[in-house]
Amino acid sequence: MRWCSAAVLVLGSILAGCAPAPPPGNPNRVGVSVGEQAPEIYAYDLAGEPARLSDFRGKVVLVDFWQSNCPPCRVFHETERALLERFGSDRFVILGVNLDGDRQRGLRTQQREEIPWRSLHDSKGFIGAQWRVSGTPTVFLIDPQGIIRYVEEGPAPYQALESRIAKMLKSQGSQG
């Protein structure tokens, strides 16, 4: 009996290894992994105006979860400025998600740092939890169809973002 159980375990392990690998992400599934449809975000920005992630469908969107008291976030804002300068805002958008508990603190930081892109306010951390953000900055790069194409926990390197954005914009241009 012991031999039979061992044979079943070995056979099961071999057969499991023969199964085809699942595709990398499912664009029809909503989630926060590369290859999945980005979940909708609906929130008020730091100025008190409502906004949705889907408002930017058709553009490449960099979603940046950040906090005022986060030095790496402030350093990453310089990378974001350089990306905006490189690509403009016609087909590329940065959407911040500020995780400060106090909206006014986030707004003061946005004004003091002269951050030109919108930042939604997530005072209760619901958006961060939905997107499985465990620290700031956390960056998601989303293609014009709303599919997550890149995720970075920590400040994403300029070159990694620049090359991916350029590729997405080139692909979008050849389709349009």
C-alpha positions in Angstrom: 0.0 0.0 0.0 2.9 2.4 0.9 4.4 1.7 -2.6 1.1 2.4 -4.3 0.8 5.8 -2.6 4.3 6.7 -3.5 3.7 5.8 -7.1 0.6 8.0 -7.3 2.5 10.9 -5.8 5.4 10.5 -8.3 3.0 10.1 -11.3 1.0 13.1 -10.1 4.2 15.2 -9.9 5.2 14.1 -13.4 1.8 14.9 -14.9 1.7 18.3 -13.2 5.0 19.2 -14.8 3.5 18.3 -18.3 0.7 20.8 -18.0 1.1 23.9 -20.3 2.1 27.0 -18.5 -0.7 29.5 -18.0 -0.4 32.7 -20.2 1.3 35.7 -18.5 -1.7 37.6 -17.2 -5.2 37.7 -18.5 -6.3 41.0 -20.1 -10.0 40.1 -19.4 -9.3 39.6 -15.7 -9.3 42.7 -13.4 -6.3 42.6 -11.1 -3.0 44.3 -10.3 -0.5 41.9 -12.0 1.2 42.5 -15.3 -1.1 41.5 -18.1 -4.3 42.1 -16.2 -6.9 44.8 -16.7 -6.2 47.6 -14.2 -9.0 48.0 -11.6 -11.0 51.2 -11.8 -10.0 54.0 -9.5 -12.7 56.6 -8.6 -11.7 59.2 -6.1 -11.3 62.9 -5.4 -8.0 64.5 -6.3 -6.1 66.7 -3.8 -7.9 69.7 -5.1 -11.3 68.1 -4.3 -12.3 67.3 -7.9 -13.6 63.8 -8.8 -11.6 61.6 -11.3 -11.5 58.1 -12.6 -8.6 56.1 -14.0 -10.9 55.2 -17.0 -11.0 59.0 -17.9 -7.5 58.4 -19.3 -8.3 55.3 -21.4 -6.6 55.6 -24.8 -3.4 57.0 -23.2 -0.4 55.4 -21.5 -0.9 56.0 -17.8 1.7 55.9 -15.1 0.0 55.4 -11.7 2.2 56.4 -8.8 1.3 55.7 -5.2 3.1 58.2 -3.0 3.2 60.0 0.4 4.4 63.4 1.5 6.9 62.0 4.1 8.6 59.6 1.6 12.0 60.8 0.4 12.2 58.1 -2.4 8.8 59.4 -3.6 10.2 62.9 -3.9 13.2 61.7 -5.8 10.9 59.7 -8.1 8.9 62.9 -8.9 12.0 64.1 -10.7 11.9 60.9 -12.9 8.2 61.6 -13.6 9.0 65.2 -14.6 11.6 64.0 -17.0 9.1 61.5 -18.5 6.5 64.2 -18.9 9.1 66.4 -20.6 10.1 63.5 -22.9 6.6 62.4 -23.9 4.3 65.4 -23.3 0.8 64.9 -22.1 -1.1 64.2 -25.3 -0.8 60.4 -25.1 0.9 60.0 -21.8 -0.5 60.8 -18.3 0.8 60.5 -14.8 -1.8 59.9 -12.2 -0.7 60.1 -8.6 -2.5 58.4 -5.7 -1.6 60.2 -2.5 -1.8 58.0 0.6 -1.4 60.7 3.2 -4.1 60.5 5.9 -4.6 64.3 5.6 -5.6 65.6 2.2 -4.3 69.1 3.0 -0.9 67.7 3.7 -0.8 66.0 0.3 -2.1 69.2 -1.4 0.6 71.3 0.4 3.3 68.9 -0.8 1.9 68.9 -4.3 2.0 72.7 -4.4 5.4 73.1 -2.6 7.0 70.5 -4.9 5.2 72.0 -8.0 3.9 68.6 -9.0 1.9 69.3 -12.2 0.0 66.1 -12.6 -3.2 65.2 -10.7 -3.0 63.1 -7.6 -6.1 61.3 -6.2 -6.4 61.2 -2.4 -6.7 57.8 -0.7 -6.9 58.8 2.9 -8.3 55.5 4.2 -6.0 53.3 2.1 -8.8 51.6 0.2 -7.3 52.1 -3.3 -3.8 51.1 -2.0 -5.3 47.9 -0.5 -7.2 47.1 -3.7 -4.0 47.6 -5.7 -1.9 45.6 -3.1 0.4 48.5 -2.4 2.8 47.7 0.5 5.0 50.7 0.3 5.7 54.0 -1.5 6.5 54.7 -4.1 4.8 51.9 -6.0 4.4 52.4 -9.8 2.1 50.8 -12.3 2.4 51.4 -16.1 -0.8 50.9 -17.9 -1.3 50.7 -21.7 -3.9 52.6 -23.7 -6.3 49.6 -23.4 -6.1 49.6 -19.6 -3.8 46.6 -19.2 -1.0 46.7 -16.6 2.3 46.3 -18.4 4.9 47.1 -15.7 4.9 47.2 -11.9 7.7 48.5 -9.6 7.8 48.7 -5.9 10.1 51.5 -5.1 11.3 54.3 -7.5 11.2 52.8 -11.0 14.3 53.5 -13.1 13.9 56.1 -15.8 15.3 53.9 -18.5 12.9 51.0 -17.7 9.9 53.4 -17.9 11.2 55.4 -20.9 11.7 52.4 -23.1 8.3 50.8 -22.2 6.4 54.1 -22.7 8.1 54.7 -26.0 7.3 51.2 -27.2 3.6 51.5 -26.1 3.3 54.9 -27.8 4.9 53.6 -31.0 2.6 50.6 -31.0 -0.4 52.9 -30.4 0.7 55.2 -33.2 1.0 52.4 -35.7 -2.5 51.2 -34.9 -4.2 54.6 -35.1 
